[in-house]
């Protein structure tokens, strides 16, 4: 009886003003939904409303992503993202779509996607399950292997020769993790020297402060070719496989589908080979693994 008496006045008060309470609840819910709408609006909706797509790139990841003399992005990944932007424009039925490029670093590229600063990160990001906790990934865009370059006059010819040597590698990357695992699995005692970027690592190598620079094979080749003829040697054996993909906002399935639609079409029609030859023609045909990636991801509509 006591519990009934405690609740009875409240029930009576509610009963006297049902319309006012319902209106108040409706008003509060409306405010909540309006406040939440921008946060949960998908990338496609934001792109349609703004008429702009924001793409991130790295300035020091040639031939995948770099800047030309005028500061404009260029490279294999950049061209793929331009194709994606064109495809999204068509999918949304837009007459015009402005492309805005944002220069990123290896250190902030994933956070730029996670925070919404860019819609897509277009460079050399390796798809890992740990990274997928924070961002989503597109179809694989390239398959490469991590290797090491050494001075051409050194006595280093294979990975095992780096036992007791010093190897520069960019900090907080999948290459660093793979290199650490490879050295441990072979019981090698090489010293890892963390660097901020590849040019810093190359400078240390040229100055004799390290014995090798570890990175993705194709990027190392481009780095050497652009160094003005200094003699280097690239190891034949890779110590990891790197699957590149575009970093996308997590939880936005519609946007990921729109991006993958364009990539799958490029693989399905063979148009991807035009982009590949533009940037890697001097290296010959795609590797068996890259061919397989193109073939297996040629998903039909």
N, C-alpha and C positions, 0 to 999 in steps of 0.2 A: 504493500500500500504506500509506503514511504516513497519508493521509486516512482510510482504512478503520480503522486502529488508533485514531485520535483519536476517531472516532464510535462505535466498537464498545462501549466501556464504558458510554456513555450509553444505547445501545440495550439493553444487558443490564440496566441499572438500571430502565429503564422497563418492561421485560418482567417484572420481578419483582413490580411493584406496580401493575398496570393498574387494579384496582378502586379503590385509594386515589386514584390520579391522576384517574380519571374522576369520582369523588365530589367531589374538590377543584374540578375544572373546573366541574361542575354547580353547586356551591355559589357559586362566584365569579360565574358567569353569572346565577344567581338574584338575588344582591345587586345586580348591575348593572341588571337588569330592574326590580327593585323600586324602585331609586333613580330610574330614568328614568320610571317610570309617571306620577307626578304632573305632571312637566314636559310630557309629551306627551298627557295627558288632554285631550280636546276640551272646548269650552265647554259643549256640551249635557250631557256627562257630569258636569261640575262643577255645573251648574245643577240637574240631577236629584238629585245627592248632597246638595247644600246646601239645596235648596228655595228658592234665592234667585238673582235676576238683578240685576246691578249696571249701572246706566245713568248715563252722564255727560251733563252739560248745561252750557251757558253762561248766566250770569245776566244778560248784557247783549247779547242778540241777538234781542230782540223784533222781530216777532211769532213768530219761530221757536222761541226758547228764552230764557226769562227766569224770574224768581221773583216770586211774588205777595207780598202784604203779610205773609203768614204764613211766607214762605220756601219755599213749595212750588213746584216747577217747573211751568211752563205754556208753551203755544205749539204751533205747527203740528208741529214736529219732535218735541216732547214727546208730543203725542197719537199720532203715528205710532209712536213707540217703545212707548207703552202698548199699542197694537194688536199690535205685534210680541211683547211680553211675554205678552199673552193668548193669541196664536197658538202660541207656544212651549210655554206651559203645557198647551194642548190636545194639541199634537203629542207631548209627553212623557207624557201621561196623568196629570198631577199634579192632586191635589185642591186644593192651595194652592201659590201661588208668591209669595214675598215680593219686592217691588220696592224696591231701595235706590238712591237717587239720590246722585250725587257731583258737587259743583260743580267745574267745571274752568275753565281760562283758555284763551285763544287760543294761548298759548305752550306749555301742557303737555297739550293735549287728545289729540294723536296719541300722545305717549309714554305716556299713561294706558292707551290701547288696546294698544299694543305691549308694555307691561310686565304686562298682565293686571289692572291696577287696576280697569278697567271692562270690561264685555263689549261694550257698544255706546256710541258717542259720538253723541249726539242733538242736533245743532245746525245749523250752516251751513257745514260743511266741504265745500270744492270738491274733486271727484275729479280728481286729476292723476296722470300716470304716475310722476312723481318720488315722490309720496307713497305710491304703490302699491308702492314698494320696501320700505316699512316696515310698512304696514297693508293690509288688503283693504278693498273697498268693496261696499256693497249695490247694488241697483238705484237709479237716480237718483230722488231724492225731490222735487226742485224744480229749476226752471231760472230763473235770474235774470240780470240784466246789471249791470255795475258802472258807476256814474255819479258825479256830483259835485253837491253843494249849495253854494250861495253865498248871501251876504246878499241879502235882497230888494231893497235899495236900491242894490246894486252895478251896474256897467255890464257885467256878465258874463252872457251869454245862451247861449253854446255852448262846446264844448270848446276851440275855437281861441282863445277870448278869455282862456284861462289862460296864454297865452304871456307869460313874464316875471312871472307871479304865483307865489304860494306855495300849495301844496296839502298838506293834512294827510292822512295815510293810515296805517293800522295797520301796524307793522313786521312783516316776515317772514310776509306773507300773499300769496295769489295776486293780490289786488287791487294790491298794491305792484308785483309783477312785471308785471302787465298795464298798469298806469299808466306804468311806466318804458318799456315797449315802445311804447305809444301815443304818448308824447311824442317818443321817438326817431324813430319812423316819420314823424312830422309835422314833424320838425326844430324842435320847440318847446323853449324854454329855461326852463321852469317849475322852481321850487325845490320839491323834495319834503321835507316835514317829517314824520319818523316819529313816531308816537304809540303809546301802549300799548293804548288802547281808543277806542271811538267817543265816549263822553262827554268824554274829554280833548280829542279833535279838535274836538268841538262847542264846548267852552269856548274853545279858541283862536280858532275862527271868530267867536264872539260877541264876543270881546275884540279883534278886528281884527288878531290876530297871524298869521293865515293868511287867504287869500282864498277857500278852498274846502276841503271835506272829501269825500274819495273813499271810497266803500264800495259794497256791493250795493244796488241801487235800492230794493227793498222794505224793507230794513233802514233806509235813509235816510228813507223815508217815515214809518216807525214812529217813528224818532228825532225827526223834526220834529213829528209829531202829539203826541208826549209832552212837548214842550218848553214848553208853556204859551203858545202863540200868537205867538212871535217870528216875524218875517217872513223866510222863506227862499225861494229859487228852486231847483228841481231841473232840471238840464239834460235836454233831450229826447233827446239822443244818448247811447248807451252806448258805452263803449270796450272792453268785453269781455263774454263770455258765461260765466256761472258755473253749473256743473252740480253741485248738492248731492247728497251721498249719505252714508249712515251709515258711519263708520269701524269696521271689524271686525278681529278677530285674523287675522293673515296665516297662510295654510296650513291654516285650519280650514274645509274645504269643506262639511262637514255643517252647521256652524253658519250659514255664509253661505246655504246652501240653505234652512234653516229660516226665516231672516229674509226672504229673497226670496219664499218661499212666501206669507208674510203680505202683503207689499207688492203682489205680483202679484194676489192676490185682491182687495185694496182697489181696484186699478186696473180689474180685470176686472168687478167687480160695480158699479162706480160709487160705492161707499161713500167713496172718497177725496174726492168733492165735498162731503160733509158736513163733513169736516175743513177743506177749503179755505175753504168759506163761513164757517165759525166764526171763522177768523182773517184772511181776506182779502176777506170779502164787501163791505166798503166800497170796495174797489179794483175791483170789477166782476168779470167773467168771467176765467178763466185766460188767459194769453197763448197765442198760436198754438204757440209752442215748448213750453210746459208741457202744453197739450192733447196735443200729439204725443208727449211723453214718457209721459204716462199711457196713451195708446192703444197705443203700440209696446211697452210693458212689461206689458201685460195678458196675460201668458203663461199658457197653459192648463196644467192638471195633467197 
